[in-house]
Amino acid sequence: MSKKQLTLSIIVPVYNEEKTLLPLLKKVQNVKLLGLKKQIIVINDGSTDKTAEVMKKIKIPGIQIYQHDKNRGKGAAIRTAIPHTTGDFVIIQDADLEYDPADYVIILKPLLDGRADVVYGSRFKGVGRAFLFWHYVGNKLLTFITNILYDTILTDMETCYKAFKGDLIRSIPLRSNRFDFEPEVTAKVLKRGVKLFEVPINYDGRNFEEGKKITWRDGVVALVCLIRYRFMD
């Protein structure tokens, strides 16, 4: 009897990424995945640029595309996608080319080896473009507070590259609509006591002129979210 081929579901939330979406999807399509099949799910989160037109040019067999009629936020886009995932594993992939799909192999290995239930790709363990100073401080502060509240030793709670066992992420009730998805899902997996690994990844961060969207206000929301989910839900 042949062994069942495992599948990786790749969730790509998109908001105003007309220049980077197709190059990113080409990288996702071409990356080799240790024998895994790919399920690619793209959610256009109410983009106001030419993203919708660009999406009509996507020629990837079997790709699933969903549209929000207005911008609801990254968390809402991910929540739209999760029920459509069928993969043994699920990973989040931003559409802005800051994160390199070539790192999937590194991220997936602890999951495939059965050593982890969740894997985070840490920007602070790998090689990458220098951070904006205040983004670095904000990331470190939020990660430090996460470690205090949830008794862990993460280095990068806010990373986009989060990979999960599929059944696990599909079982977690998520409520966040915007960038507070990151602290919410972190809080909820840590409270379940799952095995969470970190691995080093490459990172080519953008500045605001290049399209960076997260601001200090998102940091404040993330802080509130970390505290709320420590004691609720």
N, CA, C and O of each residue as an XYZ file, in Angstrom:
932
protein
N       0.853     -1.200      0.000
C       0.000      0.000      0.000
C       0.885      1.245      0.000
O       1.803      1.343      0.814
N       0.624      2.202     -0.902
C       1.444      3.407     -0.974
C       1.129      4.341      0.186
O       0.000      4.410      0.672
N       2.171      5.061      0.616
C       2.019      5.985      1.727
C       1.312      7.250      1.253
O       1.612      7.769      0.178
N       0.372      7.746      2.059
C      -0.377      8.966      1.722
C       0.569     10.150      1.608
O       1.411     10.364      2.481
N       0.433     10.921      0.532
C       1.250     12.113      0.357
C       0.707     13.240      1.218
O      -0.479     13.564      1.162
N       1.578     13.831      2.010
C       1.175     14.921      2.895
C       1.029     16.221      2.112
O       1.622     16.397      1.048
N       0.222     17.128      2.668
C      -0.063     18.398      1.994
C       0.243     19.571      2.909
O      -0.027     19.524      4.109
N       0.812     20.630      2.330
C       1.003     21.898      3.020
C       0.026     22.911      2.450
O       0.038     23.181      1.249
N      -0.827     23.479      3.312
C      -1.716     24.574      2.911
C      -0.995     25.897      3.173
O      -0.529     26.153      4.283
N      -0.914     26.721      2.147
C      -0.197     28.000      2.223
C      -1.224     29.121      2.120
O      -1.858     29.297      1.079
N      -1.385     29.876      3.201
C      -2.350     30.980      3.248
C      -1.630     32.274      2.915
O      -0.658     32.638      3.576
N      -2.114     32.979      1.876
C      -1.483     34.229      1.443
C      -2.497     35.374      1.557
O      -3.285     35.589      0.636
N      -2.487     36.112      2.681
C      -3.344     37.295      2.781
C      -2.723     38.443      1.978
O      -1.514     38.664      2.049
N      -3.536     39.164      1.225
C      -3.014     40.194      0.318
C      -3.775     41.492      0.497
O      -5.005     41.515      0.477
N      -3.030     42.570      0.672
C      -3.639     43.898      0.681
C      -2.680     44.877      0.007
O      -1.604     45.171      0.527
N      -3.086     45.371     -1.148
C      -2.306     46.350     -1.915
C      -0.871     45.881     -2.166
O       0.095     46.548     -1.795
N      -0.762     44.729     -2.798
C       0.553     44.173     -3.144
C       0.623     43.888     -4.644
O       1.029     42.800     -5.054
N       0.228     44.865     -5.459
C       0.179     44.665     -6.907
C       1.557     44.364     -7.507
O       1.649     43.672     -8.521
N       2.621     44.876     -6.892
C       3.968     44.699     -7.453
C       4.624     43.395     -7.020
O       5.482     42.870     -7.730
N       4.235     42.873     -5.876
C       4.960     41.721     -5.331
C       4.186     40.411     -5.380
O       4.780     39.347     -5.210
N       2.869     40.460     -5.609
C       2.061     39.248     -5.496
C       2.496     38.163     -6.486
O       2.737     37.027     -6.077
N       2.601     38.488     -7.773
C       2.969     37.470     -8.752
C       4.377     36.923     -8.530
O       4.561     35.708     -8.598
N       5.390     37.773     -8.264
C       6.714     37.219     -7.961
C       6.710     36.315     -6.733
O       7.409     35.303     -6.694
N       5.911     36.691     -5.725
C       5.829     35.856     -4.518
C       5.198     34.507     -4.842
O       5.709     33.469     -4.423
N       4.101     34.513     -5.577
C       3.427     33.258     -5.896
C       4.287     32.366     -6.786
O       4.205     31.140     -6.701
N       5.103     32.972     -7.632
C       6.031     32.174     -8.443
C       7.037     31.464     -7.546
O       7.356     30.296     -7.770
N       7.540     32.173     -6.522
C       8.459     31.547     -5.569
C       7.775     30.410     -4.818
O       8.364     29.348     -4.618
N       6.535     30.636     -4.403
C       5.784     29.601     -3.686
C       5.574     28.388     -4.585
O       5.741     27.248     -4.152
N       5.210     28.638     -5.826
C       4.952     27.550     -6.765
C       6.207     26.718     -7.031
O       6.129     25.499     -7.178
N       7.357     27.377     -7.092
C       8.590     26.701     -7.486
C       9.343     26.037     -6.340
O      10.197     25.186     -6.586
N       9.051     26.399     -5.106
C       9.819     25.848     -3.994
C       9.561     24.348     -3.853
O       8.431     23.880     -3.992
N      10.631     23.609     -3.574
C      10.535     22.163     -3.393
C      10.240     21.862     -1.923
O      10.858     22.437     -1.027
N       9.284     20.950     -1.684
C       8.751     20.775     -0.333
C       8.908     19.366      0.225
O       7.981     18.855      0.855
N      10.033     18.736      0.018
C      10.299     17.441      0.641
C       9.185     16.436      0.337
O       8.829     15.616      1.183
N       8.639     16.511     -0.882
C       7.616     15.561     -1.288
C       6.192     15.947     -0.940
O       5.263     15.207     -1.266
N       5.989     17.092     -0.284
C       4.640     17.522      0.073
C       3.930     18.151     -1.125
O       4.553     18.802     -1.964
N       2.625     17.944     -1.185
C       1.791     18.677     -2.132
C       1.514     20.067     -1.554
O       1.635     20.287     -0.349
N       1.140     20.996     -2.433
C       0.818     22.351     -1.990
C      -0.645     22.665     -2.265
O      -1.182     22.342     -3.325
N      -1.265     23.292     -1.301
C      -2.572     23.914     -1.481
C      -2.366     25.399     -1.232
O      -2.039     25.798     -0.114
N      -2.551     26.220     -2.254
C      -2.297     27.661     -2.129
C      -3.635     28.393     -2.080
O      -4.469     28.253     -2.975
N      -3.822     29.171     -1.024
C      -5.065     29.930     -0.823
C      -4.707     31.408     -0.711
O      -3.961     31.805      0.184
N      -5.237     32.215     -1.614
C      -4.969     33.652     -1.641
C      -6.243     34.402     -1.284
O      -7.313     34.111     -1.818
N      -6.124     35.366     -0.380
C      -7.277     36.180      0.017
C      -6.958     37.639     -0.272
O      -6.061     38.215      0.345
N      -7.683     38.235     -1.202
C      -7.533     39.655     -1.480
C      -8.391     40.420     -0.475
O      -9.620     40.412     -0.551
N      -7.724     41.074      0.457
C      -8.420     41.723      1.569
C      -8.837     43.149      1.211
O      -8.395     44.108      1.843
N      -9.690     43.280      0.197
C     -10.227     44.592     -0.163
C      -9.182     45.554     -0.673
O      -9.241     46.743     -0.357
N      -8.222     45.079     -1.457
C      -7.164     45.960     -1.974
C      -7.753     47.097     -2.804
O      -8.748     46.924     -3.507
N      -7.113     48.269     -2.704
C      -7.582     49.445     -3.449
C      -6.647     49.795     -4.599
O      -6.908     50.748     -5.333
N      -5.556     49.039     -4.771
C      -4.670     49.246     -5.916
C      -5.076     48.289     -7.036
O      -6.257     47.970     -7.174
N      -4.123     47.831     -7.830
C      -4.436     46.950     -8.955
C      -4.269     45.467     -8.621
O      -4.132     44.637     -9.520
N      -4.280     45.137     -7.334
C      -4.113     43.739     -6.931
C      -5.152     42.828     -7.566
O      -4.815     41.736     -8.023
N      -6.415     43.262     -7.601
C      -7.474     42.427     -8.173
C      -7.199     42.119     -9.646
O      -7.462     41.009    -10.108
N      -6.668     43.107    -10.387
C      -6.325     42.884    -11.793
C      -5.151     41.912    -11.908
O      -5.142     41.040    -12.777
N      -4.179     42.067    -11.040
C      -3.018     41.180    -11.045
C      -3.448     39.741    -10.772
O      -2.922     38.804    -11.374
N      -4.400     39.572     -9.866
C      -4.843     38.229     -9.501
C      -5.468     37.489    -10.687
O      -5.452     36.259    -10.725
N      -6.015     38.223    -11.647
C      -6.587     37.592    -12.832
C      -5.506     36.966    -13.711
O      -5.803     36.138    -14.572
N      -4.247     37.364    -13.489
C      -3.131     36.845    -14.286
C      -2.490     35.609    -13.650
O      -1.563     35.031    -14.218
N      -2.974     35.206    -12.489
C      -2.404     34.037    -11.808
C      -2.739     32.775    -12.598
O      -3.899     32.514    -12.913
N      -1.709     32.002    -12.909
C      -1.912     30.774    -13.685
C      -1.324     29.579    -12.941
O      -0.491     28.849    -13.478
N      -1.766     29.391    -11.710
C      -1.324     28.257    -10.899
C      -2.483     27.278    -10.796
O      -3.525     27.626    -10.240
N      -2.333     26.068    -11.314
C      -3.431     25.094    -11.273
C      -3.903     24.836     -9.840
O      -3.098     24.602     -8.939
N      -5.210     24.882     -9.652
C      -5.780     24.540     -8.355
C      -5.724     25.619     -7.304
O      -6.208     25.409     -6.192
N      -5.146     26.778     -7.617
C      -5.073     27.841     -6.607
C      -6.487     28.292     -6.237
O      -7.365     28.377     -7.095
N      -6.696     28.578     -4.947
C      -8.000     29.041     -4.466
C      -7.892     30.526     -4.126
O      -6.996     30.942     -3.391
N      -8.807     31.310     -4.665
C      -8.777     32.761     -4.480
C     -10.102     33.213     -3.877
O     -11.179     32.850     -4.349
N      -9.993     34.013     -2.824
C     -11.175     34.555     -2.151
C     -11.024     36.072     -2.051
O      -9.912     36.595     -1.973
N     -12.148     36.759     -2.056
C     -12.155     38.223     -2.058
C     -12.944     38.765     -0.867
O     -14.035     38.285     -0.560
N     -12.380     39.762     -0.209
C     -13.147     40.568      0.745
C     -13.609     41.824      0.015
O     -12.828     42.441     -0.710
N     -14.860     42.206      0.195
C     -15.363     43.381     -0.510
C     -14.793     44.686      0.042
O     -14.852     45.721     -0.621
N     -14.247     44.639      1.243
C     -13.562     45.799      1.816
C     -12.433     45.301      2.707
O     -12.409     44.133      3.095
N     -11.506     46.183      3.028
C     -10.363     45.798      3.845
C     -10.796     45.508      5.271
O     -11.342     46.376      5.953
N     -10.548     44.277      5.721
C     -10.931     43.856      7.062
C      -9.716     43.548      7.934
O      -9.842     43.463      9.156
N      -8.553     43.381      7.328
C      -7.340     43.142      8.105
C      -6.752     41.763      7.875
O      -7.434     40.842      7.423
N      -5.459     41.640      8.198
C      -4.736     40.390      7.979
C      -5.378     39.227      8.735
O      -5.546     38.139      8.183
N      -5.736     39.460      9.996
C      -6.339     38.392     10.786
C      -7.639     37.904     10.179
O      -7.904     36.702     10.159
N      -8.455     38.829      9.682
C      -9.720     38.454      9.053
C      -9.468     37.637      7.788
O     -10.193     36.680      7.516
N      -8.446     38.007      7.011
C      -8.117     37.266      5.799
C      -7.683     35.842      6.139
O      -8.085     34.888      5.473
N      -6.867     35.706      7.171
C      -6.424     34.373      7.584
C      -7.608     33.554      8.085
O      -7.713     32.365      7.784
N      -8.500     34.185      8.847
C      -9.675     33.461      9.355
C     -10.593     33.026      8.214
O     -11.229     31.976      8.302
N     -10.670     33.823      7.145
C     -11.435     33.416      5.972
C     -10.825     32.168      5.336
O     -11.547     31.283      4.878
N      -9.510     32.102      5.309
C      -8.821     31.006      4.623
C      -8.815     29.698      5.402
O      -8.929     28.627      4.806
N      -8.685     29.767      6.714
C      -8.458     28.548      7.509
C      -9.503     27.457      7.258
O      -9.115     26.300      7.096
N     -10.801     27.758      7.216
C     -11.776     26.676      6.984
C     -11.622     25.995      5.630
O     -12.121     24.886      5.435
N     -10.934     26.649      4.690
C     -10.740     26.068      3.361
C      -9.454     25.238      3.283
O      -9.204     24.584      2.271
N      -8.646     25.259      4.334
C      -7.409     24.476      4.306
C      -7.726     23.003      4.494
O      -8.606     22.629      5.270
N      -6.987     22.175      3.765
C      -7.123     20.726      3.898
C      -5.789     20.079      4.236
O      -5.705     18.858      4.368
N      -4.747     20.890      4.377
C      -3.400     20.362      4.534
C      -3.123     19.721      5.883
O      -3.753     20.046      6.889
N      -2.165     18.801      5.879
C      -1.653     18.235      7.131
C      -0.931     19.313      7.930
O      -0.864     19.259      9.158
N      -0.388     20.301      7.201
C       0.286     21.446      7.818
C      -0.220     22.716      7.143
O      -0.635     22.699      5.984
N      -0.178     23.823      7.895
C      -0.631     25.116      7.390
C       0.432     26.154      7.719
O       0.940     26.191      8.840
N       0.771     27.000      6.743
C       1.734     28.073      6.979
C       1.153     29.385      6.473
O       0.397     29.409      5.502
N       1.516     30.481      7.142
C       1.105     31.823      6.723
C       2.227     32.430      5.887
O       3.396     32.367      6.268
N       1.873     33.011      4.763
C       2.848     33.632      3.865
C       2.387     35.023      3.466
O       1.414     35.155      2.723
N       3.065     36.072      3.944
C       2.751     37.419      3.488
C       3.114     37.553      2.011
O       3.960     36.819      1.501
N       2.460     38.502      1.329
C       2.630     38.650     -0.119
C       3.663     39.695     -0.498
O       3.757     40.067     -1.668
N       4.444     40.181      0.470
C       5.296     41.346      0.210
C       6.763     41.034     -0.039
O       7.567     41.959     -0.153
N       7.139     39.772     -0.127
C       8.520     39.346     -0.405
C       9.492     39.605      0.741
O      10.702     39.474      0.558
N       8.989     39.967      1.914
C       9.887     40.087      3.061
C      10.374     38.707      3.516
O      11.481     38.569      4.036
N       9.545     37.705      3.315
C       9.854     36.342      3.748
C      10.044     35.453      2.527
O       9.310     35.573      1.546
N      11.029     34.561      2.586
C      11.426     33.752      1.443
C      10.868     32.332      1.548
O      11.219     31.608      2.480
N      10.005     31.915      0.609
C       9.459     30.552      0.650
C      10.521     29.452      0.632
O      10.223     28.310      0.982
N      11.741     29.770      0.235
C      12.814     28.774      0.292
C      13.032     28.278      1.716
O      13.604     27.207      1.917
N      12.582     29.048      2.708
C      12.728     28.659      4.111
C      11.682     27.643      4.562
O      11.754     27.155      5.690
N      10.706     27.312      3.704
C       9.689     26.330      4.099
C      10.319     25.020      4.565
O       9.860     24.411      5.531
N      11.369     24.592      3.874
C      11.996     23.311      4.216
C      12.509     23.322      5.650
O      12.341     22.348      6.383
N      13.139     24.432      6.048
C      13.664     24.566      7.422
C      12.515     24.574      8.419
O      12.588     23.935      9.470
N      11.454     25.299      8.084
C      10.320     25.448      8.994
C       9.559     24.135      9.159
O       9.114     23.803     10.258
N       9.412     23.396      8.075
C       8.604     22.181      8.108
C       9.298     20.995      8.767
O       8.633     20.075      9.244
N      10.627     21.009      8.799
C      11.333     19.820      9.269
C      10.927     19.378     10.677
O      10.683     18.187     10.871
N      10.840     20.272     11.674
C      10.410     19.802     12.998
C       8.995     19.224     13.003
O       8.693     18.328     13.792
N       8.122     19.735     12.120
C       6.767     19.187     12.011
C       6.802     17.799     11.379
O       6.144     16.877     11.860
N       7.557     17.655     10.318
C       7.639     16.366      9.625
C       8.319     15.309     10.483
O       7.992     14.126     10.392
N       9.270     15.736     11.321
C       9.972     14.806     12.207
C       9.134     14.409     13.420
O       9.511     13.519     14.182
N       7.975     15.090     13.593
C       7.122     14.790     14.741
C       7.603     15.403     16.038
O       7.146     15.019     17.114
N       8.529     16.360     15.948
C       9.072     16.984     17.160
C       8.291     18.222     17.579
O       8.420     18.683     18.713
N       7.485     18.760     16.675
C       6.799     20.019     16.962
C       5.359     19.961     16.477
O       5.020     19.218     15.556
N       4.514     20.773     17.129
C       3.132     20.983     16.685
C       3.006     22.320     15.948
O       2.147     22.498     15.084
N       3.890     23.252     16.317
C       3.905     24.592     15.739
C       5.368     24.995     15.567
O       6.202     24.696     16.421
N       5.679     25.675     14.459
C       7.042     26.167     14.236
C       6.977     27.630     13.826
O       6.220     28.002     12.929
N       7.783     28.462     14.497
C       7.908     29.869     14.145
C       9.266     30.083     13.481
O      10.285     29.577     13.951
N       9.267     30.840     12.378
C      10.525     31.237     11.755
C      10.989     32.544     12.363
O      10.333     33.573     12.204
N      12.115     32.514     13.058
C      12.594     33.694     13.785
C      13.519     34.551     12.925
O      14.523     34.069     12.400
N      13.164     35.830     12.790
C      14.005     36.779     12.072
C      15.259     37.130     12.860
O      16.227     37.643     12.298
N      15.242     36.854     14.156
C      16.376     37.224     15.001
C      17.396     36.100     15.143
O      18.448     36.286     15.756
N      17.089     34.938     14.581
C      18.036     33.827     14.594
C      18.741     33.662     13.250
O      19.758     32.974     13.159
N      18.197     34.299     12.200
C      18.722     34.099     10.864
C      19.402     35.331     10.299
O      19.745     36.260     11.030
N      19.595     35.325      8.962
C      20.260     36.415      8.248
C      19.201     37.303      7.624
O      18.217     36.801      7.082
N      19.387     38.617      7.690
C      18.384     39.486      7.092
C      18.797     40.932      7.053
O      19.798     41.337      7.645
N      17.998     41.701      6.338
C      18.202     43.140      6.234
C      18.016     43.789      7.600
O      17.181     43.353      8.392
N      18.786     44.817      7.870
C      18.689     45.496      9.159
C      17.279     46.045      9.369
O      16.667     46.601      8.457
N      16.776     45.873     10.602
C      15.443     46.342     10.971
C      15.414     47.855     11.111
O      16.440     48.493     11.345
N      14.205     48.424     10.962
C      13.969     49.766     11.476
C      14.084     49.692     12.999
O      13.557     48.766     13.616
N      14.762     50.654     13.600
C      15.081     50.559     15.022
C      13.836     50.384     15.886
O      13.797     49.503     16.745
N      12.815     51.222     15.664
C      11.657     51.164     16.554
C      10.809     49.925     16.299
O      10.109     49.467     17.202
N      10.856     49.375     15.093
C      10.201     48.085     14.866
C      10.937     46.984     15.635
O      10.321     46.079     16.198
N      12.251     47.082     15.642
C      13.048     46.100     16.390
C      12.702     46.167     17.878
O      12.477     45.142     18.521
N      12.662     47.392     18.415
C      12.339     47.567     19.835
C      10.935     47.047     20.129
O      10.725     46.337     21.112
N       9.970     47.402     19.270
C       8.596     46.950     19.480
C       8.478     45.442     19.445
O       7.798     44.846     20.280
N       9.141     44.818     18.473
C       9.106     43.356     18.384
C       9.711     42.710     19.619
O       9.150     41.768     20.178
N      10.852     43.222     20.036
C      11.523     42.644     21.203
C      10.689     42.825     22.473
O      10.618     41.923     23.308
N      10.058     43.998     22.614
C       9.236     44.257     23.793
C       8.035     43.320     23.835
O       7.740     42.737     24.878
N       7.341     43.172     22.707
C       6.167     42.301     22.679
C       6.558     40.840     22.908
O       5.833     40.100     23.573
N       7.691     40.430     22.363
C       8.155     39.059     22.592
C       8.534     38.847     24.049
O       8.245     37.797     24.623
N       9.181     39.846     24.651
C       9.567     39.771     26.062
C       8.328     39.631     26.952
O       8.312     38.819     27.878
N       7.303     40.417     26.669
C       6.061     40.348     27.453
C       5.384     38.999     27.245
O       4.841     38.426     28.190
N       5.412     38.482     26.006
C       4.878     37.140     25.743
C       5.580     36.106     26.613
O       4.933     35.247     27.213
N       6.895     36.189     26.680
C       7.667     35.215     27.460
C       7.343     35.288     28.945
O       7.295     34.259     29.617
N       7.119     36.494     29.465
C       6.759     36.643     30.875
C       5.368     36.059     31.138
O       5.169     35.290     32.079
N       4.409     36.442     30.286
C       3.016     36.048     30.512
C       2.781     34.558     30.304
O       1.933     33.961     30.968
N       3.533     33.953     29.378
C       3.240     32.567     28.992
C       4.388     31.613     29.303
O       4.381     30.460     28.870
N       5.379     32.101     30.059
C       6.474     31.263     30.551
C       7.144     30.489     29.414
O       7.199     29.259     29.420
N       7.646     31.243     28.447
C       8.317     30.628     27.303
C       9.574     31.435     26.970
O       9.904     32.390     27.674
N      10.274     31.052     25.898
C      11.533     31.732     25.546
C      11.586     32.022     24.049
O      12.612     31.790     23.409
N      10.496     32.525     23.490
C      10.476     32.908     22.090
C      11.436     34.063     21.822
O      11.730     34.859     22.715
N      11.918     34.145     20.589
C      12.718     35.306     20.183
C      11.958     36.220     19.226
O      12.349     37.373     19.041
N      10.864     35.719     18.604
C      10.176     36.511     17.582
C       8.697     36.130     17.511
O       8.282     35.374     16.633
N       7.915     36.661     18.441
C       6.488     36.353     18.478
C       5.755     36.917     17.268
O       4.780     36.322     16.808
N       6.207     38.051     16.745
C       5.488     38.751     15.690
C       5.815     38.256     14.282
O       5.313     38.820     13.309
N       6.631     37.234     14.149
C       6.990     36.746     12.818
C       5.759     36.346     12.001
O       4.785     35.825     12.545
N       5.814     36.594     10.701
C       4.759     36.106      9.805
C       4.826     34.594      9.680
O       3.792     33.925      9.667
N       6.044     34.044      9.587
C       6.196     32.611      9.316
C       5.843     31.785     10.541
O       6.680     31.498     11.397
N       4.575     31.415     10.589
C       4.055     30.511     11.603
C       3.478     29.297     10.879
O       2.625     29.441     10.003
N       3.942     28.110     11.242
C       3.450     26.884     10.624
C       2.851     25.996     11.703
O       3.385     25.897     12.808
N       1.742     25.352     11.374
C       0.971     24.586     12.358
C       0.611     23.213     11.795
O       0.511     23.036     10.581
N       0.422     22.256     12.679
C      -0.308     21.072     12.254
C      -1.707     21.521     11.855
O      -2.338     22.315     12.554
N      -2.185     21.009     10.731
C      -3.453     21.490     10.203
C      -4.617     21.324     11.157
O      -5.412     22.247     11.338
N      -4.724     20.165     11.765
C      -5.849     19.926     12.682
C      -5.801     20.870     13.874
O      -6.842     21.242     14.417
N      -4.592     21.261     14.286
C      -4.456     22.163     15.424
C      -4.983     23.553     15.096
O      -5.825     24.078     15.824
N      -4.503     24.155     14.014
C      -4.927     25.522     13.711
C      -6.411     25.570     13.364
O      -7.077     26.569     13.636
N      -6.936     24.503     12.767
C      -8.371     24.489     12.444
C      -9.238     24.329     13.681
O     -10.442     24.578     13.628
N      -8.639     23.916     14.799
C      -9.407     23.712     16.032
C      -9.395     24.925     16.950
O     -10.114     24.945     17.949
N      -8.587     25.944     16.629
C      -8.441     27.099     17.511
C      -9.440     28.192     17.125
O      -9.424     28.653     15.984
N     -10.300     28.612     18.038
C     -11.220     29.716     17.729
C     -10.461     31.038     17.715
O      -9.913     31.451     18.737
N     -10.427     31.698     16.572
C      -9.693     32.952     16.421
C     -10.669     34.099     16.200
O     -11.689     33.936     15.531
N     -10.350     35.261     16.767
C     -11.266     36.389     16.723
C     -10.652     37.645     16.088
O     -11.381     38.531     15.643
N      -9.331     37.722     16.044
C      -8.650     38.952     15.632
C      -8.835     39.227     14.143
O      -8.872     38.307     13.325
N      -8.949     40.512     13.809
C      -9.123     40.917     12.424
C      -7.866     41.510     11.804
O      -7.702     41.462     10.585
N      -6.984     42.065     12.612
C      -5.867     42.782     12.030
C      -4.546     42.107     12.426
O      -4.461     40.879     12.438
N      -3.522     42.895     12.749
C      -2.230     42.306     13.083
C      -2.233     41.660     14.472
O      -1.266     41.004     14.858
N      -3.321     41.849     15.216
C      -3.404     41.185     16.514
C      -3.606     39.677     16.368
O      -3.661     38.959     17.367
N      -3.716     39.193     15.124
C      -3.700     37.745     14.904
C      -2.457     37.112     15.508
O      -2.535     36.031     16.091
N      -1.295     37.782     15.372
C      -0.033     37.192     15.823
C      -0.025     36.915     17.333
O       0.258     35.786     17.734
N      -0.328     37.910     18.185
C      -0.366     37.599     19.614
C      -1.498     36.672     20.006
O      -1.344     35.861     20.919
N      -2.652     36.780     19.323
C      -3.766     35.902     19.688
C      -3.421     34.439     19.439
O      -3.591     33.606     20.329
N      -2.943     34.116     18.248
C      -2.662     32.713     17.947
C      -1.501     32.205     18.800
O      -1.481     31.038     19.193
N      -0.529     33.083     19.086
C       0.579     32.683     19.960
C       0.069     32.362     21.354
O       0.422     31.333     21.930
N      -0.758     33.239     21.894
C      -1.316     33.009     23.225
C      -2.075     31.690     23.278
O      -1.942     30.927     24.235
N      -2.861     31.428     22.259
C      -3.740     30.261     22.314
C      -2.992     28.952     22.101
O      -3.376     27.933     22.675
N      -1.935     28.951     21.292
C      -1.170     27.706     21.173
C      -0.335     27.464     22.423
O      -0.170     26.320     22.846
N       0.192     28.528     23.015
C       0.992     28.352     24.233
C       0.123     27.887     25.396
O       0.561     27.069     26.206
N      -1.090     28.393     25.487
C      -1.991     27.965     26.561
C      -2.405     26.505     26.411
O      -2.788     25.863     27.390
N      -2.331     25.987     25.207
C      -2.656     24.567     24.994
C      -1.478     23.657     25.338
O      -1.624     22.435     25.380
N      -0.323     24.248     25.582
C       0.827     23.440     25.960
C       1.418     22.633     24.817
O       2.030     21.589     25.047
N       1.241     23.108     23.572
C       1.764     22.372     22.428
C       3.278     22.560     22.329
O       3.857     23.446     22.958
N       3.901     21.702     21.520
C       5.347     21.810     21.295
C       5.594     22.851     20.202
O       5.272     22.638     19.033
N       6.173     23.979     20.612
C       6.437     25.079     19.687
C       7.942     25.220     19.503
O       8.676     25.413     20.473
N       8.401     25.123     18.256
C       9.809     25.275     17.926
C      10.026     26.609     17.216
O       9.111     27.142     16.588
N      11.251     27.147     17.320
C      11.686     28.271     16.501
C      12.865     27.820     15.639
O      13.714     27.046     16.084
N      12.904     28.310     14.409
C      14.025     28.028     13.513
C      14.463     29.342     12.871
O      13.652     30.259     12.750
N      15.725     29.456     12.455
C      16.198     30.689     11.815
C      15.690     30.820     10.389
O      15.637     29.836      9.652
N      15.316     32.033     10.001
C      14.874     32.295      8.630
C      15.583     33.538      8.096
O      16.171     34.314      8.850
N      15.511     33.706      6.781
C      15.996     34.926      6.132
C      14.879     35.966      6.135
O      13.696     35.628      6.135
N      15.277     37.234      6.139
C      14.267     38.290      6.214
C      14.763     39.523      5.481
O      15.874     39.997      5.722
N      13.926     40.041      4.578
C      14.255     41.242      3.816
C      13.181     42.282      4.085
O      12.313     42.522      3.245
N      13.242     42.896      5.258
C      12.190     43.795      5.706
C      12.093     45.074      4.898
O      13.097     45.601      4.419
N      10.865     45.570      4.753
C      10.619     46.818      4.030
C      10.493     47.982      5.004
O      10.250     47.788      6.195
N      10.663     49.195      4.482
C      10.345     50.383      5.263
C       8.983     50.910      4.803
O       8.345     50.322      3.930
N       8.546     52.024      5.397
C       7.202     52.521      5.082
C       7.090     52.973      3.628
O       6.042     52.797      3.006
N       8.172     53.561      3.073
C       8.145     53.994      1.688
C       7.993     52.803      0.741
O       7.442     52.941     -0.352
N       8.483     51.636      1.162
C       8.413     50.430      0.332
C       7.118     49.654      0.544
O       6.869     48.663     -0.144
N       6.287     50.098      1.497
C       4.991     49.465      1.667
C       4.737     48.845      3.029
O       3.733     48.155      3.211
N       5.638     49.077      4.004
C       5.406     48.548      5.352
C       4.101     49.110      5.897
O       3.826     50.302      5.760
N       3.287     48.236      6.526
C       1.959     48.670      6.960
C       1.792     48.735      8.478
O       0.980     49.519      8.969
N       2.529     47.943      9.214
C       2.326     47.882     10.658
C       2.898     49.131     11.330
O       3.959     49.617     10.937
N       2.197     49.652     12.340
C       2.617     50.874     13.028
C       2.625     50.651     14.542
O       2.299     49.565     15.022
N       3.003     51.694     15.283
C       3.058     51.600     16.737
C       1.672     51.317     17.329
O       1.560     50.703     18.389
N       0.624     51.767     16.640
C      -0.737     51.502     17.128
C      -1.023     50.000     17.159
O      -1.688     49.503     18.068
N      -0.513     49.290     16.157
C      -0.685     47.831     16.139
C       0.053     47.185     17.302
O      -0.377     46.159     17.829
N       1.175     47.796     17.702
C       1.909     47.289     18.855
C       1.113     47.409     20.143
O       1.127     46.504     20.977
N       0.421     48.525     20.300
C      -0.415     48.726     21.485
C      -1.550     47.697     21.514
O      -1.841     47.111     22.556
N      -2.180     47.487     20.364
C      -3.264     46.496     20.281
C      -2.721     45.105     20.609
O      -3.373     44.335     21.314
N      -1.537     44.784     20.104
C      -0.936     43.480     20.373
C      -0.674     43.287     21.862
O      -0.898     42.202     22.397
N      -0.204     44.327     22.528
C       0.053     44.260     23.968
C      -1.240     43.968     24.734
O      -1.260     43.108     25.614
N      -2.306     44.677     24.403
C      -3.602     44.451     25.047
C      -4.073     43.021     24.788
O      -4.606     42.357     25.677
N      -3.869     42.567     23.568
C      -4.293     41.222     23.186
C      -3.550     40.160     23.999
O      -4.162     39.198     24.464
N      -2.253     40.325     24.173
C      -1.463     39.362     24.958
C      -1.987     39.237     26.383
O      -2.109     38.138     26.924
N      -2.294     40.381     26.976
C      -2.782     40.373     28.360
C      -4.188     39.775     28.431
O      -4.483     38.974     29.318
N      -5.055     40.169     27.492
C      -6.432     39.674     27.495
C      -6.464     38.153     27.390
O      -7.144     37.491     28.174
N      -5.727     37.593     26.419
C      -5.826     36.154     26.178
C      -5.052     35.329     27.192
O      -5.188     34.106     27.231
N      -4.245     35.984     28.007
C      -3.612     35.249     29.108
C      -4.644     34.820     30.133
O      -4.497     33.781     30.777
N      -5.695     35.627     30.283
C      -6.673     35.372     31.339
C      -8.072     35.058     30.814
O      -8.960     34.723     31.598
N      -8.284     35.161     29.503
C      -9.615     34.932     28.921
C      -9.502     33.993     27.725
O      -8.415     33.775     27.191
N     -10.676     33.427     27.303
C     -10.787     32.679     26.058
C      -9.783     31.529     26.003
O      -9.740     30.793     25.017
